[in-house]
């Protein structure tokens, strides 16, 4: 019987998390939709990509600046 209770708890937790993911996805979409009325969509997406790269690099801020300098040199 303990296994049944564990499975039921697992399913309950899983469904709760799935619901939270859906709410977060809707919130992100609304946030993006609101901002894209004020700013260029390509600029928003680029800013998001840069922020994600920075978060992955952590303390390697100088590394990020080097990458941006190289990319900036390649952009026409």
N, C-alpha and C positions, 0 to 999 in steps of 0.2 A: 503494500500500500504506500510506502514511503516514496517509491519511484513514481507512482501516479501523482502524488502531491507535488513532487519536484517538477514533473512534466507540466502539470497545470500551472504552477508558478512561473516556469520558464515561458510558456505560451502567453501568459498574462503580461509578463515583463516585456516580451518581444513585441506584442501588439501595442503596448503603451509607448515603447520607443519608436515604433513605426509611426504612430500617431504624432509623436513629437517631431519626428523628421518631416512629416507632411506639413505640420504647422510652420516649422522653420523654413521649409522650401517656399511656402506661400508668403511668409514674411520677407524673405530675400527677394522674391519676385516683385512684391509691392515696393520695397526699398529701391530696387533697380529701376522699376518703371517710373517712380517719382523723380529720381535723379536724371534719368535719360531725357526727361522733358526740359531740363535745365542745361545739360551738357552733352557734348558729342559722345555717341555710344562707343566709338573706337577709343576715345580717350579714357572712358570709364573702364573698359576692358583692359587697356594697357596699365592703368593705375592698379587694378586688381592683380594683374600678373606680377607687376613689380613688387607689390606688397607681399604676395605669396613667396616670391624669390627671397625677399629680405627676411621673412620669417624663417625660411629654411636655412639661410646663411647664419642667422643668429648674430654673434659678435663679429663676424667677418664683414663689417661695413665697408672697409677699404676694398675688399674683394668685389663687393657690389658696385662701388664707384668705378672700379676698373672695367667691369663688365658693361656698365652703362656708357662709359667713355668709348669703348670699342663699338658698341651698338650705335651710338650717336654718330660715330665716324662713318658707319656704313649706310646710315639712313640718308636718302637723297632729299 
